[in-house]
Amino acid sequence: MSRSQAIDSVSQAFEQGAFLSILNESVTYRTESQEPGQLLELYRYLREYVTPRVEKLGFMVAIYDNPVDGRGPLMIATRIEDPDLPTVLSYGHGDVIRGYDAQWREGLSPWRVTVEDDRWYGRGTADNKGQHLINLLALEHVIQARKGKLGYNVKLLLEMCEEDGSAGLREFCQEKRQALAADVFIASDGPRLAAARPTLFLGSRGAFNFELSVNLRDGAHHSGNWGGLLRNPGIVLANAIACLVDQNGQIQVPGLKPRTLPDPVRRALADIEVGNGPGDPDIDPEWGEPGLTPSERVFGWNTLDVLAFKTGNPEAPAHAIPGHAKAHCHIRFTVDSDYTTFIEMIRNHLDAHGFQDVDVCQTRMEVMHATRLDPDNPWVRWALKSLARTTNKKPALLPNLGGSLPNDVFADVLGLPTLWVPHSYPACSQHAPNEHLLGSVVRESLQIMAGLFWDLGEAGPALVGERSQ
């Protein structure tokens, strides 16, 4: 069979409902990793659902307990044709965010797939069951088209704790570095730039969480008796935040900004338009770092955001001056920044502006590290060519995702060039009620991955040789 026949084969399977059936079965597993009571369900998904599917494709499967007690398990599945052939490592996560069953629109359930026109609703359809299942079905049809011989080896890592911070993933990959050794990493997560535009991204921004707090006194005091005499912690904290980031969202602390916006990144983002898709919010054109385009601000720069702010009792306000105020903030940062200096930079800036009473500390949430493969890397040129050949569209190239993924584990711990081909879109409602995939994107994504997996058999040896030079 030919490349086009492999693509036609997986397209026909889609039209006949094969993928919808696969997806619906996977969604019935309530794999909510943030719920401690669902740990057995996380194991069931790997043992009962994934294992038979990949064993049918010639994979050997091993399931491991998480290095962190009580967290979701991990799977390594390997399909080795010849140790001397190139090896691709792929990845996905079978756990999902909480279902929030009561918040879904009438007629929908998070635990079954409901099709309404182009939208396929269900928890995990977009994040991430649908995405790694697209890749597995495409790989299955390429294996069949090549009569069982891909011309390369495949390793698959599935984790069941991504929605709980990927706890244990780094330690696991350090321990299993040899078992996960490969030449390139190809996986799918996150959204495309837009539903109609195939997308390739090469890493992700990092995420660093911190708290600001003001603790002036125990208890609250009547504002009529003490207003104008007692400092208000909410006002102090609001001004401290404004000292860090101004009214237009521009970071005011030089050490919290990237050192540079590299020329390859600027070139890659030159034709990237953010927003204007169905369900997208309107962009505030004056918000963020001046002098940058919207795409440069979200993919090439750092942002500081307030996620939550509390003082007093918002649910039942009283005429009293509170004693405490707290804000939870985070910084999305690029690979050009050193997050280990962030707390020191914030502390020094607050002190210099008279906010010694504002405490700052890093939260217990694990830092998501920033990564970015060079857009000029040969693997990037190969992948872009493959996507364009399959779709007859110019793919969007994002040097890194605006959000955060545990890509540093693959890029830094395992030392791999990382290619992400997302199969969702920005308005998919992941992490929210009414999560969904678009059927049209599923169909095109199956074709893209079939073409990519076919092309890897043709170009893999040369690309591996070029990397080793």
N, C-alpha and C positions, 0 to 999 in steps of 0.2 A: 504493500500500500504506500501511498505518497503522503506528503504533508497535508495537502488539501483533503485527501480522503479521511485522514485522522480527524481533521476539523469537522468535516461533514458528518462523521460518525458520532462525535460527541454532540453536535447540533441536533441530530436526529434523536438521540437519547433524551435531550432536553424537551424536544417537541412531544415526545411520547410520555412525558411525565416522570421519567426516571429520577431526575434530580429532585423534583418536588417530593416524591415519595421518600427519598433518602433524607431530605431535610426535615420532613414532618416527623419521621421516627426519631431523629436526633433531638428535636425540640421537646419531645415528651419527657426526656430526662431532666429533672429539676435540679440542675447542677449549680446551685447558688453557693458559691464558695465563701461568701460573707456570712453565711448561716452555719454555725458549728454543727447543727443537727443534720446537715446534708452531706457529711463526709462520706458516708457509704454510697450515696448517689454519685459522687465524683468518681469513686472506684468503679461503680457499675458502668458508667459511661465508657471508660477505657476498656474494661474487661468484656462487657456484653455487647457493646455497640461497635467500638472502633476495632478491636482486635480481630474479629472475624472478617471485617472488610479488608484490612491490610494484609492479613494472612493469605487471603484469596489472591492477592497481587504478588505473592512471593516474599513478603516481609517476615523476618523473625522479630518477635515482640518480647520486650521485657518491661515490666511495670515495677516502679520503685516507690517506696514511701518517701515523703518529703523530708529533707534534712531538718526542717522546722516542725516540731511536734504538733500534731493536730491540723496540719494544713494539707491541701489537696495533693494527690500523687502525681507522678510524672511517668511518661512512657517514652522509650526509645525503640523505634522500629527500624530495622535495617534490611536493605535489599542489595546484596553484593553480587554483581555479575563477575567481576574480576578486580582484585585489589589494585591492579595497575591502572585501571580506568579512572577517569575523573569522578569525583564524588560531590553530590549536591546535598546540602542539609536544608530541610524545610522545617517549618514550625507552625504551631497553632495552639489555641487554648480552648478547651471544651467546657470550662466553667463560664458562668454568666453572672451578671449583676442580679440583684434581687428582682423577683418577678413583679412586685407591686400589683398583685392581681386585681385589687379593687379599683385601681386607677385607670385601667384600660377602658377604652371606649366600648359602649354596649355592642355585643356581638363578637367581641374579640377576647381571646385568652392568650396569656403568655406561653401556655404549654401545648398549643397546637398551632399549625400553620393555617391561616385564613387568607385566601386569595381574593383581593378586590381589585379588579382591573390589573394594573401593572404592579401593585403593591402586595408583597407576601409578608404578612404580619406574624410575629412570634418572637419570644425571647431567645436571643442567640442567632437569629436569622442573619443579622449583619455582624454581630460581635460575639463570637467569632466562628460559630459552628458552620454557618453557611460558607464562610470564606475558605476554611481548610477543607471542607467537603467538596467545594468546586475544584480545588487543586487535586484532590484524590480521584475524582471522577475523570478529570482530564488526563491524569497520569494513567489511569486504567485503560483509556481508549488509545493512548499512544503505545502502551505496552502491547495491546492487541494488534495495533497497526504495524508495529515492528516485529511481530511474531515472537514476542516474549523477550526480545533483546533491545534494551534501550541504548546501549553503548556507553553507559555510565552507571554509577552506583547511586542509590538514594538512601538517605537517613532522614527519619522523621522524629522530631521531638514534640510531644504534646504535653502541655502542663495544665493543671487543674487548679491554679491559684493566681492567675493573672489579675483577676478582678479583686483580689485581696493583696495587691501590691507585688505579685510575683515573688512572694516570700519563698526563700530557699532555692530559687532558680540559679542565682550566681554560684552558690556553694555547690549545687548539684553539677553544674557545667564545669566547674573547676575540678571536681572529683572525677567526672566522666569525660575529661577532655579528649582522651584517646578514642573512646567509643564514639565521640561526636566529631572526630577529625574529618574535615572536608576541604574542598577547594573553593566553593562558593556557597552563599546562603541565599535562598529564594523562598519567600513566604508572602503571606497576604494578611493584612489587618488594616484598620483605619479606613477612611473614606478616600475616594477619588477627589480630584480637584473639583470636578463637576460630573453629574451623572453621565453626560454624553461624551466625556473626554477620558480615554484610557490614561492611566497615570502610573508613573514610576517614582518612588521616593527612596532615598538612599540612607536614611537615618532618622533621627528625631531630635527635637529640642528636649532638654532636660527639664525637670521640675524639682524645685527646692522650696519646701514649706517652712514657714516660720511664724511665730506669734509675737505680737506686740501687746504689752499689758501695762496698765497704770493702776497701782494699788495705793491709794492715798490715806484711807482710814477704814476702820471697821464700821459697817452699817451705813445707813442713809440718814440725812438730816433735813428737816423741813425747809423748803426753799424760801418760804416767807420770812423765816427767822434768820436763815443763814445764807441766803442768796446774796452774792456780792462780797461775801466774806470768806467763803470756802472755795478752793479751786475745784472745778468740775472735771473729773477724770475723762468723761466723754469728750469734752471740749479740748482738753490737753491732747488726748489721743488723736482726735481728728486733725489737729494742727500738726502733730508729729507725722502722720501719714502724708499730709500735704507737703511736708518738708522733704519726704522721700520721693513723691511722685506728684506732679502739679495737676492743675485742674484740666489739663488737656491730655493727661496720661503719659507725659514725658518723664522718664526717670531722671531724678535730680542728683543721683549719687554716681559719679563717674565710674567707680569701681564695680558697679552693677551692670554696666553696659559691655557689649563685646569689644574686643580690641580692634576688630576690623570687620568689614564686609568684603570677603575675598572676591576678586574679579570673576573667577569661574562661577561663583554663586550668583553674582549680579547678572552675568550673561544668561545663566540657566533660568532666572526669574524674569527675564525681560519680556517674555510673551505670556506670563502667567497672570490671569485675571481672577481675583478672589471675589466670591459672592455672585449676586444676580441670578442664582439658581432658584428653583421652586422651593419655597419654605425658608429661604435664607433671610436673615435680618438685614436691614439696610445698614451699610457701613457708614460710620461717622468719619467723614473725610479728614477732619482736623485732629483726630485723636491719634496719640502715639508720637513716635520720634519724627520730628520735622525733617524734610529733605529726603525721605524714603517713600517709595511706592507702597501701596497696601500689601502687595505680595512680599516685599522686602521686610516690612514691619512684622509680618506674622511668620515668615519662614527664615528670615535672615537676621533677626534682631531679638533683643530681650524685652520682656514685659514684666511689670510688677502689678499684681492685682490684689484687691481686697476681696476675700471670699466670704467672710462673715465678720460682723462687728456687733458687739453687745455691750450695753451699759444700762444699768437700772433693770427694769422689768418691762420689756417691750409689749408683752401680752396684756399687762395690766398696769399702765403707767401711773405713778404716784407723784404728787407735788413734793418731790424730795430730791436732794442732790445726792447721787449715788457715791459710793466709796470706791468703786472699781470700774474698769473698762478693759475690754479685751478685743483684739482683732486677729483673725487668722488670715494670713497673706501667703502668696507664693510668687515665685519668680520662674517664668519659663525662660530658659537660657540656651544659647547655641554652644557649639563645641569650642567657640572662640573665647569662652569665659571660664574662669576658675571659681567654681561654686564654693570651694573650701574657704574663700576669703569673704564671702557674702556677709556673714554675721559680724565680722570685724569691721567691714566697711559701713554697715548700717549703724553699728554702735558708735563708731567715730563720728559719723555724720550727725547723728542725733545729739551727741555730746557737744559738737561744735556749734550747734544751733540752740543750745539751752534746754534740751530735753533729757537731762540726766535721770529724771524720774520715770522715764519710759523704759521698761524692761524689754529685752529682745532675746529670743531663744529659738533655736531650731526645734521643730516638732519631732515627734517620734516616727513620723511617716518616713519611709525609706526614700532616699534621693533617687530620682530617675536621672541617669547620666545622659549627657548629650553626645550624639555621634553624627558623623556625616562622611560618607564615602565621596572621594573626589569626583565631581561630575565628569571629568575627563578620563576616568578609568576605563580601560578596554571593555570590562564587563558591562559598563553602563551603555557604551555605544552599541554593543551587541544586543542588549535587551531592548533598547529603543528601536533598533532596526527590526527586531522580531515583532514587537507590538504594532509598529507601523505597517509591516507587511501583512499581518493578519487582519487589521481593521481598516486599512486605507485611510487612517487618520494620523495626525501628528500628535504623539503622546505628550502629556504634560510631564515635565521633569522637575521634581521638587528635590533640591539638595537634602532637605530633611522635612519631616512632617512637622506641622506646627504644634501638635500635641506630643505626648511622650509614650514610648514603648521601651521594653527592656532590651533594646537593640545593642546596648553596650556589652551585654553578655556575649553576643555573637561576634561583634566587631572587635572588642578588646580582649575578652577572656579567651575566645576561640580563634581570634585573629583572622576573620573572614571578610571578604568584600560582601556587602549586604545589599540585596535588591528586594524591595517590597513592591508588590503589584496589588493594590487594593481593589476589592470587589464591591464596596459599598459606596455611598454618596453622602454629602454633608447633611442632608435633612432626613437621615434614616432613623432618628430618634433613639440611637443607641444610648443605653443607660437611663432611658426614660420609658414611660408607658408608650404603647403602640410602636415599638421597634419593628422595622421592616426592611426587607430587601426589595429591589426593583427587578421584576422578571426579565426585563430587557437587558439590564446590566448583567444578570446571571448568565444569560445566553451568550453575550459577547465575552464575558470573562471566561467561560468554558472554552470558547474558541481561542482566546488569547493564551490561556495556559496550555492548551493542546499544542498550539504553535510554538510556544516557548520551550516546552518539554521536548518537542520534536527537534527544534533547532539546537538544543543542548547536545544532542547526540551527534550533530554534524560539526559543531564548532568547539565543543568542550575541550578536546585535547589541545588545540591550538591556543585557546585562551589560558589554559592552565600553564602551558609552556611559556606564554608571554608574561604571565604573572611571576614565574620563577626566575626570569632573567634579571 
